């Protein structure tokens, strides 16, 4: 990777109140001069928020009398200069916050690229430079993506723990323990003829303790599945009020509703934000005792298929339920996790009570029970882990490194049981240490770095 100055938007494409653009590298001061003039550069201070009018850079062949203020304006914006190494990347960094018009962002980046030596950033290049310049280790760099893409508060808290170095500190500590054992082993190798037989039992206990820590971290692995949004499925008989309930939870009329049974022919998926995070909410076609036609049969089959994937199955019931928790006309081999007695404003409060412990009266019209239903879904789907300091790993690369370390540890313990040559034991512990160091990037190849950062956002 070259060390030229890079530029990229930090915010997604689209209209917004404010956008953000980041520039990093040796030509940052030249960019400030080109956009805001010599006076702005002469008085600029690190970490000072400034308001200025960004203009197109003066052409290289412009005459002495042509001043910057004569150039067309791009936008009036706020900008901040960060002097290296006290910046995100460890280099000089300029962050600009123009109005969130995509045209402004495009023209601003085009103007910056007119400064000699500035190019567009590659995916993840800002964070990669932060890693290469010692601002964070590789495990922390990987967690940046988790911070951006976390789908709920639990995942976000875990990502912040990783970014704060929770995994790195534990791995570095284990690597130091392995280093201490390796040093003693190497010493025994060097003086094998002068020393008595090595104390294998003492080494075995220490290595076994390291193994326990590695196994615990491996067991915590959740991987890509952790970012899957929980799936909540509303199902029940035709005209039970499923679509109305979905609209009421969303607070808008997103799904077509009518008094005609069977209006919903296919399942409809929407996104709903709860206190703990975002979920997928699916409104299914009604399931009746018998299909009215082939299309109705296909609709019910689709409903059954999506129910098999559900993390939370909610039966929406507009009438009485039996002891199994299902309406007689919608009896299926699907046990609900929760029952919503819908249309409570249209029936007596004494009905539909006590049939199922996990049940709730709800009215999509009056709002009765909606907050309680949201609370129930939130508590069921999202674990409250604010008080814990534990973390889990999400990187396949980190998992592979831990597996390599575990394999080396197991080989070392097997060697100890067979009373081996010290040289073999020392070699295995070197491999264990290298595997642990790879997690935090003390040992890493260009191919590995490219693979990690290629999946990042352009502006990160």
N, C-alpha and C positions, 0 to 999 in steps of 0.2 A: 504494500500500500504506500502511495506517495504521500508527501507531507504538504501538498498544496492546500490552499485555503478552500474550504467547502461551504456550500450554502444549501439550505432546504427549508421548506415550510414545516413548522412543528404542529400545525393544526390541519384537520382534514379539509379536503376540497368542499366548497359550498359556501353559502351566504351565512354570515354570523356578525355579531356586533364588533368583535375584535378577532383578528388573526394573529399568528406569531410566526416569525421567520428567524432562523438561527444561522450565524456565520461563525466559522472557527478556523483559525490558522494564522500564518505570519502576515497576511495582507489585510487583517482586520482594520488596522488604523488607516490604511489606504482607502478602504471602503467607507469609513467615516468621513474622510476628506472628500471623497467623490460624491457622496450623497448630501452632506450637510455643509461642506466648505471648510476652508483652512481655519477659520475662527472657532468652529465647533471642535475641531481636532485639537487645537491649541489649549482649549480650556476643559477638555474632557477629563472626567475623574472616574476611577473604577467604582462600580456599583451605585452610581448616581443616576437616578431616573431623569431623563430629559425629554422635553417636547421640542420637536423640530419639523421642518418641512423637507421631506426627501425629494430630491430632484434628479433628473437624468444627469449622468456624468457629462462634464464638458468634453467635447471631442478633442482628441489628441492634437489636431491641427488648428484648434481655435486660437484666435489672436489674443494678445496680451490684454486687450481692452474688454474682452468678453468675460464677464464675471459669472459666477455660478448661479446667482439669483436670476439671471436672464433665462436660464434653462427651464423647460416646462416642469411643473410640479407633479410628483407622483401621488403624494398624500401627506397630510399633516398627521404625525404619529409620535408615539412614545418609544424611546430606545434606551438600552442600558448596555454599557461596556463593562466586561469582566476581564481583568488583566491576568494572564497566566502567571504562575500555575494555579491561581485561586479562581478556577472556573470549573465548569462541568467536565470539559475535555482535558484540562490542564494547559490548554493553549489560550491565546487571546481569543475572546468570544464577544460577538455583538448580537444582541437579541433585539429585534424590532417588532413593534406591535401596531400594525396598521389597521385601518378599518377592514372588516371581514368581507370585502368584495373580492371575489376570485380574480377579477381583472386587475385590481390593485396589487394583489399578491403576485400575480404573474409578471406585471411590469416591474415591480420592485426587485424580484429575483433576476429578471433580465438585465436591469440596470446594474445590479451588483456583479453579475457575471461579465460585464464590460470592463471591470477592473482587472488588470492583468494578473493571471495566476489563479483566478477563482473558477471553480467548477462545481457542478451539482454533486451533492453527497450521494454515496451509495447507501443501500439499506443498512441501518445500524451503525453507520460509520462514526457518528458522534460518540456513541457508547463504546465502540471499539477503540477509539482514540483515548477515551477516558481510562480504559483498561490498560492500554499500552503505555500510557503516561503515569500509571500507578495511582490513579484516583479511586480505583476499585479493583477487586480481584475478579476472576472469571465467574465464580459462583454468584457474586453480586451483580455482575453485568447481565448474566442470564435472567436474574430475577427482575430486571427492569421490564422485560416483556411480560412477566407475570403481573407486575403492578398495573400495566396498561390494559391487559386483557382479562383481569379477574372479573368473574361474573357475579360474585356476591361478596358480602363483607368478610366472611370467613376466609375466603381465598385472598382477598385484599390484605387482611391482617397478616396472613402467612407470608405473602409476597413482601410486605414491609419488614417482617422479621428476617427474611433471607437477604433483602437489600441492606438491612442494618448489620449483617455479618453473623447471624446466628449459626448458620451452617458452616461458614468459613472458620469461625473461632473453634468449633468442635473439631473440624477436620485438621486444622493447623495443630491443635493440641494433640490429636492422635498421631499426626505425622512426627511431632517432636518426641512422643513416647517411643515410636518406632525407631527414630533416629538414635535415641539413647541406647536402645537395645542393640541396634546395628553397630554403634560405636564399641560397645563392650564385646560384641561378637568379632568385630574386626581386630580388636586388641588380642583376643584369644587366638585368632588366626595368625597374627604376627608373632606371637610368643607361644605358639602351640607346644614347642619342644621343651619350654622352660616351666610351663604351668602345669598344675594338676588337672584332672579331668574337669570339664566345665560343669557348672551347676545347672543342669537342664531343668530341674523342677522349678527353680525360681524363675527362669525364663518362661517356662510354660504357663505359669500363673499370670504373668504380665501380658503375654501374647493372648491368652484367653480373655483377659479383661478388655483388650483392644477389640477382640472379635465380637464381644457382646455389644459394644458401641456401634460397630459397623453393621451388625445384624439389625439393631434397633433402627438405624437410619434407613436401611433397605426396606424394612417393614413399613416405614412411613410413606413410601413412594406411592403417589397417586397418579402421576402422569397426566396425559392429555385429557383423560376422562373427567378430571376435576373441573375443567372449564365447560363441561356440558351443562346446559341450562336444565333445571328440573322440569319434568313434564307432569302437569296436572290435567286430568281428563274428566270432563263433565259428561255423564251418561245417564240414560233413563228412558222412560217411555216417550212416545211422540207427544208433543204439546205439554211437556212437564215444566217448561220454563227454563230450559238450559241456555238458550240464546239470550233471553232476557237477563238471566243471571250473569252471563259473561259480559254483556253490555253494562250492567250495573256495577260490576267489579271494575271495569275499565273506566267508567264515568263518561262514556260516550256511546252513541249508537253505531257500533262498528259492524255488527252482524244483523242480517235481515231477520225481522221478527214479524210473525202474523198469528192469527188465531187458527189458521188452517194447520192441522197436524201434518207433519212431514215436510214442513217448509225447508228445513236444513237437510239437504240430500247428501252432502259430503262433509267430512269433518273440517272445521275451520280453526286454524291456529293463529293466536294473537300473543303478544308479549305483555306481561303484567309485572309492574314493579311492586315488590313488597319491601318491608323494612330491611330484610336481610339480603335482598338481591332480586334479580330479574328471573322470571319463570316463563315457561311456555304453557299457555292455557289453551286447551283444545275443547271446542264445542262439537259434539258428535251428533250424527243423525239419530233419531229416536229408534229404540229397540223395542219392537212389539212382539206379541206372541206369534203372529204370522205376518209375512210380507204381503203387501197388496199387489205388487207386480215385481218384475225382474229388477227394475231400477231400485225399488225399495229394498229388495233382498241384497243387492250389491252395496247399498248404503249401510245397511245393518252389518254386513260383513266387514266393511271398512271400519266401522265403529269398534267391532270386536278386535280387529287387528291393532288399532292404536291403543286400546286398553291393555294389551299385553306389554306395551312399552312403558306404561305409566308408572311414575314414581308415587303418585297419589291419585287414587280413583275415588271420585265423588259422585255418588248416586243422587240425582236430582229427582225428588219425589213430590208429586202434586196431590197425592192421596194417601191412603193407608198403606202401611208396609207390614209384611209378615215377620215372623221370628228370625228369619234368615236375613232380614234387612233389605228385601227387594219387593217391588210391586208384583202382584200376581201376574199381570199381563206383561211384565218385563223380566220374568225370572230367567236368569242366565247363570252360567257357571263362573260368575265373576263376583267375588266377595268385595263389597265396597270398603274402603278405608274410612269413609265418612259419609253420612247421609245429610242432605240438605232438604228440609221440608219446605218446598217453595210455595209461593203464592199465599203466604201466611195471612195476608190482609183479606183474603177471600174465604177463609175457613175458621172454624171455631178454635180457640186457643187450646182446648182440651184434646183435640184430635192429634194423631201422629206423635203422641208423647210416650216415651218409655219403651218404644219398640227397639231402639238401639241406643247403646250408651253414647257412642260417638255420633250425635246428631244435633241439628240446630235448625230452628225456625228462621226462615229468611223471606223477606219480601223485596223483590226487585223494584216494586213501585214506591214503597215508603222508605226503603233503606234499612228496615229492621234486620238485624243480624249480619249485615255486610261487614262491619268492622270486626266482629267476632270471627267471622269466616276467614277474613284475611289474617287475623292473628293466629288462628289455628293452622292455616297453611304455612305461615312463616315459621312457627315453632316446629312443625313437622319436617320441613324441608331444609331449614338452616340452623345449624348448630351454633349456639352462643358460646364463643371461646375467648371472650374479651379478657378473662382473668388468667388464661394459660399462657405460658411462654414456650410451649412445645411448637414444633414446626414440622412440616412434611416437605419432602423433595418432589419436584415436578419434572426435572430434566432427565431425559433418557440417557444423556451423556454422563451425568453425575451417577446415575444408577449403574451404568456399565463400569465406571471407575470403581465404585464400591464393590461390585461383583468381582472385579479383578483383584481388589485388595483382599476380599474375603477368601478367594481361591488361594492366594498366596499365603494367607494366614493358616488356612487348613493344611496346606502342604508343609508349612513350618511345624505345626503341631504334630503332624504325622511323623516328620523327621525326628522330632524330640522323642516321640514314643519308641523309635527304633534306634536311638542313640547314634546319631549320624556323625559324619565329619562336620566340623564347625563351619568349614567353607561353604557347604551346601546350605546350611541354615542362614548364614550371613547373606548369601545370594538371594534367598527367598524374601528376606526382610527388606533388602534393597528394592525388590520388585513391589512389595507392599507399600513402601514409602513413596515410590514413584507414582503408583496408582492414586494415592491420597493427594499428592502434590498436583496431580493433573486436574483434580476437581477445582482447585482455586487458581489454576493457570500458571503455577510455577514451572510446570512442564507442559507445553502445548505446541502443536504443529500449526502451520499456516492453514492446512486443510480444515482442521478442527475449528479454528477461528472463523474461517470463511463460512463454514456450515452453520455456526451459531448465529452470527450476525446477519446472515442473508435473510432470515425470517423477520427481522425487525422492521419497524416503520422507517421511511426515508429520512424523516426529520429527527430520528432518535439514534 
